[in-house]
Amino acid sequence: MDVTLDWLDGVLDVALADDGDLATDDGLRTAVALSLLCDRRAEPDDVLPDGSTDRRGWWADAIADQDGDKWGSRLWLLNREKTLPEVRRAAEAYAREALAWLLEDGVATEVEAISETLDRDVLWLRVIIQRGDGTRLADRYQYVWR
């Protein structure tokens, strides 16, 4: 069991159980949050939103067990974008890319990422993960669009 991280009011935080102890889960909710909300290294042809040369990413990608494995998502590339249809499609693609490991490793049988505009200027991702045992995880994430 892992400590649960919950998405509360736009912040990723440690979850507490009803008795005040740290909440735990089987790690899927936390793994999904970290996969989406950590910055994956930008691809060579990605346009960086701040005009810098910092392609971000996690240093341990260089020593991954599987060649080419990358941690996190490229959602950070959208942090200066408007909530246009093409940006919504890019957010969905980046989320599916970040969560592809769930399918590759047999953790899930299906992964959906659906962008939603709940407010005029806020883009959210609704992520639904179907596990092999029939259970589902469904959460919403808002990262860079606020």
N, CA, C and O atoms as a GROMACS GRO file, in nm:
protein
  584
    1MET      N    1   0.083  -0.118   0.000
    1MET     CA    2   0.000   0.000   0.000
    1MET      C    3   0.088   0.125   0.000
    1MET      O    4   0.196   0.127   0.060
    2ASP      N    5   0.040   0.228  -0.068
    2ASP     CA    6   0.110   0.356  -0.076
    2ASP      C    7   0.028   0.464  -0.008
    2ASP      O    8  -0.094   0.451   0.008
    3VAL      N    9   0.095   0.570   0.031
    3VAL     CA   10   0.024   0.687   0.080
    3VAL      C   11  -0.053   0.746  -0.038
    3VAL      O   12   0.001   0.756  -0.149
    4THR      N   13  -0.176   0.783  -0.015
    4THR     CA   14  -0.260   0.838  -0.121
    4THR      C   15  -0.234   0.986  -0.138
    4THR      O   16  -0.229   1.062  -0.041
    5LEU      N   17  -0.219   1.028  -0.263
    5LEU     CA   18  -0.213   1.169  -0.297
    5LEU      C   19  -0.346   1.204  -0.362
    5LEU      O   20  -0.390   1.136  -0.454
    6ASP      N   21  -0.410   1.310  -0.314
    6ASP     CA   22  -0.538   1.355  -0.369
    6ASP      C   23  -0.523   1.491  -0.432
    6ASP      O   24  -0.442   1.573  -0.390
    7TRP      N   25  -0.605   1.514  -0.533
    7TRP     CA   26  -0.611   1.641  -0.602
    7TRP      C   27  -0.722   1.721  -0.537
    7TRP      O   28  -0.840   1.692  -0.557
    8LEU      N   29  -0.686   1.823  -0.457
    8LEU     CA   30  -0.783   1.902  -0.382
    8LEU      C   31  -0.766   2.050  -0.413
    8LEU      O   32  -0.661   2.108  -0.388
    9ASP      N   33  -0.869   2.109  -0.468
    9ASP     CA   34  -0.869   2.252  -0.496
    9ASP      C   35  -0.745   2.297  -0.573
    9ASP      O   36  -0.685   2.399  -0.541
   10GLY      N   37  -0.708   2.219  -0.674
   10GLY     CA   38  -0.596   2.256  -0.758
   10GLY      C   39  -0.459   2.226  -0.702
   10GLY      O   40  -0.359   2.272  -0.757
   11VAL      N   41  -0.452   2.148  -0.594
   11VAL     CA   42  -0.324   2.116  -0.531
   11VAL      C   43  -0.317   1.966  -0.505
   11VAL      O   44  -0.414   1.906  -0.458
   12LEU      N   45  -0.203   1.906  -0.536
   12LEU     CA   46  -0.181   1.766  -0.503
   12LEU      C   47  -0.133   1.760  -0.359
   12LEU      O   48  -0.033   1.823  -0.324
   13ASP      N   49  -0.204   1.683  -0.274
   13ASP     CA   50  -0.172   1.682  -0.132
   13ASP      C   51  -0.187   1.540  -0.077
   13ASP      O   52  -0.255   1.456  -0.136
   14VAL      N   53  -0.122   1.514   0.035
   14VAL     CA   54  -0.134   1.386   0.104
   14VAL      C   55  -0.276   1.375   0.159
   14VAL      O   56  -0.327   1.469   0.221
   15ALA      N   57  -0.340   1.261   0.136
   15ALA     CA   58  -0.477   1.240   0.182
   15ALA      C   59  -0.477   1.185   0.324
   15ALA      O   60  -0.388   1.111   0.364
   16LEU      N   61  -0.579   1.224   0.399
   16LEU     CA   62  -0.597   1.176   0.534
   16LEU      C   63  -0.720   1.087   0.542
   16LEU      O   64  -0.822   1.114   0.478
   17ALA      N   65  -0.710   0.981   0.622
   17ALA     CA   66  -0.824   0.892   0.646
   17ALA      C   67  -0.917   0.958   0.748
   17ALA      O   68  -0.882   1.059   0.809
   18ASP      N   69  -1.035   0.900   0.767
   18ASP     CA   70  -1.134   0.954   0.861
   18ASP      C   71  -1.080   0.964   1.003
   18ASP      O   72  -1.121   1.051   1.080
   19ASP      N   73  -0.988   0.873   1.039
   19ASP     CA   74  -0.934   0.874   1.175
   19ASP      C   75  -0.813   0.967   1.192
   19ASP      O   76  -0.753   0.972   1.299
   20GLY      N   77  -0.778   1.041   1.085
   20GLY     CA   78  -0.667   1.135   1.093
   20GLY      C   79  -0.533   1.079   1.049
   20GLY      O   80  -0.437   1.154   1.032
   21ASP      N   81  -0.524   0.946   1.031
   21ASP     CA   82  -0.401   0.885   0.981
   21ASP      C   83  -0.388   0.913   0.832
   21ASP      O   84  -0.482   0.957   0.766
   22LEU      N   85  -0.268   0.887   0.779
   22LEU     CA   86  -0.249   0.899   0.636
   22LEU      C   87  -0.332   0.794   0.564
   22LEU      O   88  -0.334   0.678   0.603
   23ALA      N   89  -0.401   0.836   0.459
   23ALA     CA   90  -0.481   0.743   0.379
   23ALA      C   91  -0.388   0.664   0.287
   23ALA      O   92  -0.286   0.716   0.241
   24THR      N   93  -0.423   0.540   0.262
   24THR     CA   94  -0.344   0.457   0.172
   24THR      C   95  -0.435   0.399   0.064
   24THR      O   96  -0.557   0.389   0.081
   25ASP      N   97  -0.374   0.363  -0.046
   25ASP     CA   98  -0.444   0.290  -0.151
   25ASP      C   99  -0.345   0.195  -0.215
   25ASP      O  100  -0.231   0.182  -0.170
   26ASP      N  101  -0.387   0.129  -0.319
   26ASP     CA  102  -0.297   0.034  -0.384
   26ASP      C  103  -0.194   0.101  -0.473
   26ASP      O  104  -0.118   0.034  -0.542
   27GLY      N  105  -0.192   0.233  -0.472
   27GLY     CA  106  -0.090   0.307  -0.546
   27GLY      C  107  -0.135   0.359  -0.681
   27GLY      O  108  -0.066   0.442  -0.740
   28LEU      N  109  -0.247   0.312  -0.733
   28LEU     CA  110  -0.287   0.353  -0.867
   28LEU      C  111  -0.321   0.501  -0.874
   28LEU      O  112  -0.275   0.571  -0.964
   29ARG      N  113  -0.400   0.551  -0.782
   29ARG     CA  114  -0.439   0.693  -0.784
   29ARG      C  115  -0.314   0.783  -0.775
   29ARG      O  116  -0.304   0.882  -0.847
   30THR      N  117  -0.223   0.748  -0.689
   30THR     CA  118  -0.100   0.826  -0.674
   30THR      C  119  -0.014   0.816  -0.800
   30THR      O  120   0.040   0.916  -0.846
   31ALA      N  121  -0.002   0.696  -0.854
   31ALA     CA  122   0.079   0.677  -0.975
   31ALA      C  123   0.023   0.755  -1.093
   31ALA      O  124   0.098   0.813  -1.171
   32VAL      N  125  -0.109   0.758  -1.105
   32VAL     CA  126  -0.173   0.834  -1.213
   32VAL      C  127  -0.148   0.983  -1.195
   32VAL      O  128  -0.112   1.052  -1.290
   33ALA      N  129  -0.166   1.034  -1.073
   33ALA     CA  130  -0.143   1.176  -1.046
   33ALA      C  131   0.001   1.214  -1.078
   33ALA      O  132   0.025   1.317  -1.142
   34LEU      N  133   0.096   1.134  -1.035
   34LEU     CA  134   0.237   1.165  -1.062
   34LEU      C  135   0.268   1.155  -1.211
   34LEU      O  136   0.346   1.234  -1.263
   35SER      N  137   0.208   1.058  -1.279
   35SER     CA  138   0.230   1.044  -1.423
   35SER      C  139   0.181   1.166  -1.499
   35SER      O  140   0.244   1.209  -1.596
   36LEU      N  141   0.071   1.222  -1.457
   36LEU     CA  142   0.014   1.339  -1.525
   36LEU      C  143   0.079   1.470  -1.483
   36LEU      O  144   0.098   1.559  -1.566
   37LEU      N  145   0.114   1.484  -1.358
   37LEU     CA  146   0.150   1.614  -1.304
   37LEU      C  147   0.300   1.639  -1.292
   37LEU      O  148   0.341   1.750  -1.259
   38CYS      N  149   0.382   1.538  -1.320
   38CYS     CA  150   0.527   1.559  -1.327
   38CYS      C  151   0.563   1.592  -1.472
   38CYS      O  152   0.498   1.545  -1.565
   39ASP      N  153   0.666   1.671  -1.490
   39ASP     CA  154   0.703   1.718  -1.624
   39ASP      C  155   0.791   1.617  -1.698
   39ASP      O  156   0.903   1.588  -1.656
   40ARG      N  157   0.738   1.565  -1.807
   40ARG     CA  158   0.816   1.478  -1.897
   40ARG      C  159   0.906   1.566  -1.982
   40ARG      O  160   0.873   1.681  -2.013
   41ARG      N  161   1.020   1.513  -2.020
   41ARG     CA  162   1.111   1.588  -2.107
   41ARG      C  163   1.043   1.615  -2.240
   41ARG      O  164   0.981   1.526  -2.299
   42ALA      N  165   1.055   1.739  -2.288
   42ALA     CA  166   0.998   1.777  -2.416
   42ALA      C  167   1.072   1.707  -2.529
   42ALA      O  168   1.193   1.682  -2.520
   43GLU      N  169   1.000   1.676  -2.634
   43GLU     CA  170   1.061   1.618  -2.754
   43GLU      C  171   1.139   1.727  -2.827
   43GLU      O  172   1.112   1.846  -2.809
   44PRO      N  173   1.235   1.688  -2.911
   44PRO     CA  174   1.317   1.789  -2.981
   44PRO      C  175   1.235   1.888  -3.065
   44PRO      O  176   1.275   2.003  -3.082
   45ASP      N  177   1.121   1.844  -3.118
   45ASP     CA  178   1.041   1.933  -3.203
   45ASP      C  179   0.929   2.006  -3.127
   45ASP      O  180   0.852   2.079  -3.188
   46ASP      N  181   0.920   1.988  -2.994
   46ASP     CA  182   0.820   2.059  -2.915
   46ASP      C  183   0.859   2.206  -2.902
   46ASP      O  184   0.976   2.240  -2.884
   47VAL      N  185   0.758   2.292  -2.911
   47VAL     CA  186   0.780   2.435  -2.887
   47VAL      C  187   0.765   2.459  -2.737
   47VAL      O  188   0.662   2.426  -2.678
   48LEU      N  189   0.869   2.516  -2.677
   48LEU     CA  190   0.867   2.542  -2.533
   48LEU      C  191   0.787   2.668  -2.504
   48LEU      O  192   0.807   2.770  -2.570
   49PRO      N  193   0.696   2.663  -2.406
   49PRO     CA  194   0.605   2.775  -2.385
   49PRO      C  195   0.669   2.904  -2.336
   49PRO      O  196   0.613   3.012  -2.356
   50ASP      N  197   0.784   2.895  -2.272
   50ASP     CA  198   0.845   3.015  -2.215
   50ASP      C  199   0.962   3.067  -2.299
   50ASP      O  200   1.030   3.162  -2.260
   51GLY      N  201   0.985   3.006  -2.415
   51GLY     CA  202   1.093   3.051  -2.503
   51GLY      C  203   1.232   3.015  -2.455
   51GLY      O  204   1.331   3.056  -2.516
   52SER      N  205   1.242   2.938  -2.346
   52SER     CA  206   1.373   2.900  -2.294
   52SER      C  207   1.424   2.776  -2.368
   52SER      O  208   1.364   2.731  -2.466
   53THR      N  209   1.534   2.723  -2.320
   53THR     CA  210   1.588   2.600  -2.376
   53THR      C  211   1.573   2.484  -2.276
   53THR      O  212   1.627   2.375  -2.299
   54ASP      N  213   1.501   2.508  -2.167
   54ASP     CA  214   1.482   2.406  -2.063
   54ASP      C  215   1.373   2.307  -2.106
   54ASP      O  216   1.255   2.340  -2.106
   55ARG      N  217   1.415   2.186  -2.144
   55ARG     CA  218   1.323   2.084  -2.192
   55ARG      C  219   1.266   2.001  -2.077
   55ARG      O  220   1.191   1.906  -2.099
   56ARG      N  221   1.303   2.036  -1.953
   56ARG     CA  222   1.256   1.973  -1.830
   56ARG      C  223   1.280   1.823  -1.833
   56ARG      O  224   1.371   1.776  -1.901
   57GLY      N  225   1.198   1.746  -1.760
   57GLY     CA  226   1.212   1.602  -1.757
   57GLY      C  227   1.276   1.554  -1.628
   57GLY      O  228   1.323   1.633  -1.546
   58TRP      N  229   1.275   1.423  -1.611
   58TRP     CA  230   1.327   1.360  -1.491
   58TRP      C  231   1.462   1.298  -1.523
   58TRP      O  232   1.476   1.228  -1.623
   59TRP      N  233   1.562   1.323  -1.440
   59TRP     CA  234   1.697   1.276  -1.465
   59TRP      C  235   1.705   1.124  -1.475
   59TRP      O  236   1.789   1.073  -1.549
   60ALA      N  237   1.621   1.052  -1.404
   60ALA     CA  238   1.630   0.906  -1.402
   60ALA      C  239   1.580   0.842  -1.532
   60ALA      O  240   1.596   0.721  -1.551
   61ASP      N  241   1.520   0.920  -1.622
   61ASP     CA  242   1.485   0.865  -1.754
   61ASP      C  243   1.610   0.809  -1.822
   61ASP      O  244   1.601   0.714  -1.900
   62ALA      N  245   1.725   0.867  -1.793
   62ALA     CA  246   1.850   0.824  -1.855
   62ALA      C  247   1.891   0.683  -1.811
   62ALA      O  248   1.968   0.617  -1.880
   63ILE      N  249   1.839   0.637  -1.697
   63ILE     CA  250   1.876   0.504  -1.648
   63ILE      C  251   1.752   0.415  -1.630
   63ILE      O  252   1.749   0.327  -1.544
   64ALA      N  253   1.650   0.441  -1.711
   64ALA     CA  254   1.525   0.364  -1.702
   64ALA      C  255   1.550   0.217  -1.731
   64ALA      O  256   1.641   0.182  -1.807
   65ASP      N  257   1.469   0.130  -1.671
   65ASP     CA  258   1.479  -0.014  -1.695
   65ASP      C  259   1.458  -0.049  -1.841
   65ASP      O  260   1.525  -0.137  -1.896
   66GLN      N  261   1.365   0.020  -1.905
   66GLN     CA  262   1.335   0.000  -2.046
   66GLN      C  263   1.385   0.121  -2.125
   66GLN      O  264   1.352   0.234  -2.091
   67ASP      N  265   1.465   0.098  -2.228
   67ASP     CA  266   1.512   0.210  -2.310
   67ASP      C  267   1.393   0.288  -2.363
   67ASP      O  268   1.296   0.229  -2.411
   68GLY      N  269   1.400   0.419  -2.354
   68GLY     CA  270   1.294   0.504  -2.406
   68GLY      C  271   1.184   0.535  -2.306
   68GLY      O  272   1.101   0.621  -2.332
   69ASP      N  273   1.182   0.466  -2.190
   69ASP     CA  274   1.082   0.499  -2.089
   69ASP      C  275   1.103   0.642  -2.041
   69ASP      O  276   1.216   0.686  -2.017
   70LYS      N  277   0.992   0.715  -2.030
   70LYS     CA  278   0.998   0.853  -1.980
   70LYS      C  279   0.890   0.871  -1.876
   70LYS      O  280   0.780   0.819  -1.889
   71TRP      N  281   0.923   0.946  -1.773
   71TRP     CA  282   0.831   0.970  -1.661
   71TRP      C  283   0.761   1.103  -1.680
   71TRP      O  284   0.821   1.199  -1.729
   72GLY      N  285   0.635   1.110  -1.643
   72GLY     CA  286   0.560   1.235  -1.643
   72GLY      C  287   0.485   1.260  -1.772
   72GLY      O  288   0.471   1.170  -1.856
   73SER      N  289   0.437   1.384  -1.787
   73SER     CA  290   0.360   1.419  -1.906
   73SER      C  291   0.413   1.549  -1.965
   73SER      O  292   0.486   1.625  -1.901
   74ARG      N  293   0.374   1.572  -2.089
   74ARG     CA  294   0.411   1.697  -2.156
   74ARG      C  295   0.300   1.801  -2.144
   74ARG      O  296   0.298   1.897  -2.221
   75LEU      N  297   0.209   1.784  -2.050
   75LEU     CA  298   0.102   1.882  -2.029
   75LEU      C  299   0.158   2.021  -2.000
   75LEU      O  300   0.094   2.121  -2.032
   76TRP      N  301   0.274   2.028  -1.939
   76TRP     CA  302   0.336   2.157  -1.905
   76TRP      C  303   0.358   2.243  -2.029
   76TRP      O  304   0.367   2.366  -2.018
   77LEU      N  305   0.368   2.181  -2.146
   77LEU     CA  306   0.388   2.257  -2.270
   77LEU      C  307   0.267   2.343  -2.305
   77LEU      O  308   0.277   2.434  -2.388
   78LEU      N  309   0.154   2.316  -2.242
   78LEU     CA  310   0.030   2.388  -2.274
   78LEU      C  311   0.002   2.504  -2.178
   78LEU      O  312  -0.105   2.564  -2.186
   79ASN      N  313   0.092   2.535  -2.089
   79ASN     CA  314   0.059   2.629  -1.982
   79ASN      C  315   0.037   2.773  -2.028
   79ASN      O  316  -0.007   2.854  -1.947
   80ARG      N  317   0.066   2.807  -2.149
   80ARG     CA  318   0.038   2.942  -2.199
   80ARG      C  319  -0.065   2.940  -2.312
   80ARG      O  320  -0.081   3.039  -2.384
   81GLU      N  321  -0.131   2.830  -2.327
   81GLU     CA  322  -0.227   2.814  -2.436
   81GLU      C  323  -0.369   2.849  -2.391
   81GLU      O  324  -0.401   2.846  -2.272
   82LYS      N  325  -0.453   2.882  -2.488
   82LYS     CA  326  -0.594   2.905  -2.463
   82LYS      C  327  -0.667   2.772  -2.474
   82LYS      O  328  -0.613   2.676  -2.529
   83THR      N  329  -0.788   2.765  -2.422
   83THR     CA  330  -0.864   2.639  -2.424
   83THR      C  331  -0.935   2.622  -2.558
   83THR      O  332  -1.058   2.613  -2.564
   84LEU      N  333  -0.859   2.616  -2.663
   84LEU     CA  334  -0.910   2.594  -2.799
   84LEU      C  335  -0.923   2.445  -2.825
   84LEU      O  336  -0.860   2.365  -2.755
   85PRO      N  337  -1.002   2.405  -2.924
   85PRO     CA  338  -1.018   2.262  -2.953
   85PRO      C  339  -0.886   2.188  -2.976
   85PRO      O  340  -0.870   2.075  -2.930
   86GLU      N  341  -0.792   2.250  -3.047
   86GLU     CA  342  -0.665   2.182  -3.074
   86GLU      C  343  -0.582   2.166  -2.946
   86GLU      O  344  -0.507   2.069  -2.933
   87VAL      N  345  -0.596   2.259  -2.853
   87VAL     CA  346  -0.526   2.247  -2.724
   87VAL      C  347  -0.592   2.137  -2.642
   87VAL      O  348  -0.522   2.061  -2.574
   88ARG      N  349  -0.723   2.127  -2.646
   88ARG     CA  350  -0.792   2.020  -2.576
   88ARG      C  351  -0.748   1.883  -2.630
   88ARG      O  352  -0.725   1.790  -2.553
   89ARG      N  353  -0.736   1.872  -2.762
   89ARG     CA  354  -0.690   1.745  -2.822
   89ARG      C  355  -0.547   1.714  -2.781
   89ARG      O  356  -0.513   1.599  -2.753
   90ALA      N  357  -0.461   1.817  -2.777
   90ALA     CA  358  -0.322   1.796  -2.736
   90ALA      C  359  -0.316   1.750  -2.590
   90ALA      O  360  -0.238   1.661  -2.557
   91ALA      N  361  -0.398   1.810  -2.504
   91ALA     CA  362  -0.400   1.770  -2.363
   91ALA      C  363  -0.441   1.624  -2.349
   91ALA      O  364  -0.382   1.550  -2.271
   92GLU      N  365  -0.541   1.582  -2.424
   92GLU     CA  366  -0.583   1.442  -2.421
   92GLU      C  367  -0.471   1.350  -2.469
   92GLU      O  368  -0.446   1.245  -2.410
   93ALA      N  369  -0.404   1.388  -2.577
   93ALA     CA  370  -0.294   1.306  -2.630
   93ALA      C  371  -0.179   1.298  -2.530
   93ALA      O  372  -0.122   1.190  -2.510
   94TYR      N  373  -0.143   1.410  -2.468
   94TYR     CA  374  -0.036   1.410  -2.369
   94TYR      C  375  -0.072   1.322  -2.248
   94TYR      O  376   0.013   1.252  -2.194
   95ALA      N  377  -0.198   1.327  -2.208
   95ALA     CA  378  -0.241   1.244  -2.095
   95ALA      C  379  -0.236   1.096  -2.132
   95ALA      O  380  -0.188   1.015  -2.053
   96ARG      N  381  -0.284   1.061  -2.250
   96ARG     CA  382  -0.277   0.920  -2.293
   96ARG      C  383  -0.132   0.874  -2.303
   96ARG      O  384  -0.100   0.761  -2.265
   97GLU      N  385  -0.044   0.960  -2.353
   97GLU     CA  386   0.098   0.927  -2.362
   97GLU      C  387   0.156   0.902  -2.222
   97GLU      O  388   0.230   0.806  -2.202
   98ALA      N  389   0.121   0.987  -2.126
   98ALA     CA  390   0.175   0.974  -1.990
   98ALA      C  391   0.124   0.849  -1.920
   98ALA      O  392   0.191   0.794  -1.833
   99LEU      N  393   0.003   0.803  -1.958
   99LEU     CA  394  -0.058   0.689  -1.891
   99LEU      C  395  -0.046   0.559  -1.972
   99LEU      O  396  -0.100   0.456  -1.931
  100ALA      N  397   0.021   0.564  -2.084
  100ALA     CA  398   0.035   0.445  -2.169
  100ALA      C  399   0.100   0.328  -2.095
  100ALA      O  400   0.071   0.212  -2.124
  101TRP      N  401   0.185   0.358  -1.999
  101TRP     CA  402   0.252   0.252  -1.924
  101TRP      C  403   0.152   0.163  -1.851
  101TRP      O  404   0.180   0.045  -1.830
  102LEU      N  405   0.036   0.217  -1.814
  102LEU     CA  406  -0.066   0.136  -1.746
  102LEU      C  407  -0.112   0.021  -1.834
  102LEU      O  408  -0.134  -0.090  -1.786
  103LEU      N  409  -0.127   0.048  -1.962
  103LEU     CA  410  -0.167  -0.056  -2.057
  103LEU      C  411  -0.049  -0.150  -2.087
  103LEU      O  412  -0.064  -0.272  -2.089
  104GLU      N  413   0.068  -0.091  -2.110
  104GLU     CA  414   0.187  -0.170  -2.143
  104GLU      C  415   0.224  -0.267  -2.032
  104GLU      O  416   0.267  -0.379  -2.059
  105ASP      N  417   0.207  -0.225  -1.907
  105ASP     CA  418   0.243  -0.308  -1.792
  105ASP      C  419   0.128  -0.395  -1.743
  105ASP      O  420   0.143  -0.468  -1.645
  106GLY      N  421   0.013  -0.389  -1.810
  106GLY     CA  422  -0.101  -0.473  -1.772
  106GLY      C  423  -0.174  -0.427  -1.646
  106GLY      O  424  -0.251  -0.504  -1.589
  107VAL      N  425  -0.150  -0.304  -1.604
  107VAL     CA  426  -0.218  -0.251  -1.486
  107VAL      C  427  -0.364  -0.217  -1.519
  107VAL      O  428  -0.452  -0.230  -1.434
  108ALA      N  429  -0.388  -0.174  -1.644
  108ALA     CA  430  -0.521  -0.136  -1.688
  108ALA      C  431  -0.552  -0.200  -1.821
  108ALA      O  432  -0.462  -0.234  -1.898
  109THR      N  433  -0.682  -0.216  -1.848
  109THR     CA  434  -0.724  -0.268  -1.977
  109THR      C  435  -0.771  -0.156  -2.069
  109THR      O  436  -0.781  -0.174  -2.190
  110GLU      N  437  -0.800  -0.040  -2.010
  110GLU     CA  438  -0.846   0.075  -2.088
  110GLU      C  439  -0.812   0.204  -2.013
  110GLU      O  440  -0.826   0.212  -1.890
  111VAL      N  441  -0.767   0.304  -2.088
  111VAL     CA  442  -0.737   0.435  -2.030
  111VAL      C  443  -0.802   0.540  -2.119
  111VAL      O  444  -0.777   0.545  -2.239
  112GLU      N  445  -0.887   0.623  -2.058
  112GLU     CA  446  -0.950   0.733  -2.130
  112GLU      C  447  -0.904   0.865  -2.070
  112GLU      O  448  -0.891   0.876  -1.948
  113ALA      N  449  -0.881   0.963  -2.154
  113ALA     CA  450  -0.850   1.099  -2.110
  113ALA      C  451  -0.938   1.193  -2.192
  113ALA      O  452  -0.926   1.199  -2.314
  114ILE      N  453  -1.025   1.265  -2.123
  114ILE     CA  454  -1.121   1.352  -2.190
  114ILE      C  455  -1.104   1.493  -2.136
  114ILE      O  456  -1.113   1.515  -2.015
  115SER      N  457  -1.079   1.586  -2.225
  115SER     CA  458  -1.065   1.725  -2.180
  115SER      C  459  -1.204   1.786  -2.166
  115SER      O  460  -1.295   1.758  -2.244
  116GLU      N  461  -1.218   1.870  -2.064
  116GLU     CA  462  -1.345   1.935  -2.035
  116GLU      C  463  -1.319   2.081  -2.002
  116GLU      O  464  -1.225   2.113  -1.929
  117THR      N  465  -1.401   2.168  -2.054
  117THR     CA  466  -1.394   2.308  -2.018
  117THR      C  467  -1.510   2.334  -1.923
  117THR      O  468  -1.624   2.348  -1.966
  118LEU      N  469  -1.480   2.339  -1.794
  118LEU     CA  470  -1.584   2.358  -1.693
  118LEU      C  471  -1.609   2.506  -1.667
  118LEU      O  472  -1.720   2.545  -1.630
  119ASP      N  473  -1.508   2.586  -1.685
  119ASP     CA  474  -1.520   2.730  -1.676
  119ASP      C  475  -1.468   2.787  -1.807
  119ASP      O  476  -1.406   2.715  -1.886
  120ARG      N  477  -1.493   2.911  -1.830
  120ARG     CA  478  -1.452   2.973  -1.956
  120ARG      C  479  -1.302   2.959  -1.980
  120ARG      O  480  -1.259   2.936  -2.093
  121ASP      N  481  -1.221   2.973  -1.875
  121ASP     CA  482  -1.076   2.976  -1.892
  121ASP      C  483  -1.004   2.858  -1.828
  121ASP      O  484  -0.881   2.862  -1.814
  122VAL      N  485  -1.075   2.755  -1.791
  122VAL     CA  486  -1.012   2.643  -1.721
  122VAL      C  487  -1.038   2.514  -1.797
  122VAL      O  488  -1.152   2.479  -1.826
  123LEU      N  489  -0.930   2.444  -1.828
  123LEU     CA  490  -0.939   2.315  -1.895
  123LEU      C  491  -0.903   2.205  -1.796
  123LEU      O  492  -0.798   2.210  -1.731
  124TRP      N  493  -0.988   2.109  -1.784
  124TRP     CA  494  -0.967   1.994  -1.695
  124TRP      C  495  -0.953   1.869  -1.777
  124TRP      O  496  -1.000   1.862  -1.891
  125LEU      N  497  -0.888   1.769  -1.719
  125LEU     CA  498  -0.883   1.636  -1.778
  125LEU      C  499  -0.961   1.540  -1.690
  125LEU      O  500  -0.938   1.534  -1.569
  126ARG      N  501  -1.052   1.467  -1.750
  126ARG     CA  502  -1.121   1.359  -1.680
  126ARG      C  503  -1.053   1.230  -1.725
  126ARG      O  504  -1.051   1.198  -1.844
  127VAL      N  505  -0.998   1.158  -1.630
  127VAL     CA  506  -0.925   1.035  -1.660
  127VAL      C  507  -1.002   0.918  -1.602
  127VAL      O  508  -1.038   0.917  -1.484
  128ILE      N  509  -1.027   0.819  -1.686
  128ILE     CA  510  -1.098   0.699  -1.645
  128ILE      C  511  -1.009   0.580  -1.679
  128ILE      O  512  -0.968   0.562  -1.793
  129ILE      N  513  -0.982   0.499  -1.578
  129ILE     CA  514  -0.896   0.383  -1.595
  129ILE      C  515  -0.975   0.259  -1.558
  129ILE      O  516  -1.027   0.247  -1.447
  130GLN      N  517  -0.983   0.166  -1.652
  130GLN     CA  518  -1.050   0.038  -1.630
  130GLN      C  519  -0.942  -0.065  -1.600
  130GLN      O  520  -0.850  -0.086  -1.679
  131ARG      N  521  -0.955  -0.130  -1.486
  131ARG     CA  522  -0.858  -0.233  -1.447
  131ARG      C  523  -0.908  -0.370  -1.489
  131ARG      O  524  -1.027  -0.389  -1.515
  132GLY      N  525  -0.816  -0.464  -1.495
  132GLY     CA  526  -0.850  -0.600  -1.536
  132GLY      C  527  -0.947  -0.669  -1.444
  132GLY      O  528  -1.019  -0.760  -1.486
  133ASP      N  529  -0.950  -0.627  -1.317
  133ASP     CA  530  -1.041  -0.691  -1.220
  133ASP      C  531  -1.182  -0.630  -1.224
  133ASP      O  532  -1.268  -0.666  -1.144
  134GLY      N  533  -1.204  -0.536  -1.317
  134GLY     CA  534  -1.336  -0.475  -1.332
  134GLY      C  535  -1.353  -0.344  -1.255
  134GLY      O  536  -1.452  -0.275  -1.276
  135THR      N  537  -1.259  -0.310  -1.169
  135THR     CA  538  -1.272  -0.184  -1.096
  135THR      C  539  -1.229  -0.068  -1.186
  135THR      O  540  -1.152  -0.085  -1.280
  136ARG      N  541  -1.282   0.050  -1.154
  136ARG     CA  542  -1.250   0.170  -1.230
  136ARG      C  543  -1.200   0.280  -1.137
  136ARG      O  544  -1.241   0.291  -1.022
  137LEU      N  545  -1.111   0.359  -1.190
  137LEU     CA  546  -1.065   0.480  -1.123
  137LEU      C  547  -1.105   0.595  -1.215
  137LEU      O  548  -1.072   0.594  -1.334
  138ALA      N  549  -1.176   0.693  -1.161
  138ALA     CA  550  -1.216   0.810  -1.239
  138ALA      C  551  -1.187   0.935  -1.156
  138ALA      O  552  -1.239   0.950  -1.045
  139ASP      N  553  -1.105   1.023  -1.209
  139ASP     CA  554  -1.069   1.147  -1.141
  139ASP      C  555  -1.058   1.260  -1.242
  139ASP      O  556  -1.047   1.236  -1.363
  140ARG      N  557  -1.061   1.383  -1.191
  140ARG     CA  558  -1.040   1.501  -1.273
  140ARG      C  559  -0.911   1.570  -1.228
  140ARG      O  560  -0.879   1.574  -1.110
  141TYR      N  561  -0.840   1.624  -1.326
  141TYR     CA  562  -0.713   1.692  -1.300
  141TYR      C  563  -0.711   1.824  -1.375
  141TYR      O  564  -0.752   1.832  -1.490
  142GLN      N  565  -0.662   1.926  -1.309
  142GLN     CA  566  -0.642   2.056  -1.369
  142GLN      C  567  -0.501   2.095  -1.334
  142GLN      O  568  -0.466   2.100  -1.216
  143TYR      N  569  -0.420   2.124  -1.434
  143TYR     CA  570  -0.278   2.143  -1.408
  143TYR      C  571  -0.230   2.281  -1.449
  143TYR      O  572  -0.196   2.363  -1.364
  144VAL      N  573  -0.226   2.306  -1.578
  144VAL     CA  574  -0.156   2.424  -1.624
  144VAL      C  575  -0.246   2.534  -1.680
  144VAL      O  576  -0.196   2.637  -1.724
  145TRP      N  577  -0.375   2.514  -1.679
  145TRP     CA  578  -0.461   2.606  -1.752
  145TRP      C  579  -0.521   2.715  -1.667
  145TRP      O  580  -0.600   2.795  -1.718
  146ARG      N  581  -0.490   2.722  -1.543
  146ARG     CA  582  -0.553   2.818  -1.452
  146ARG      C  583  -0.477   2.948  -1.456
  146ARG      O  584  -0.513   3.044  -1.387
   0.00000   0.00000   0.00000
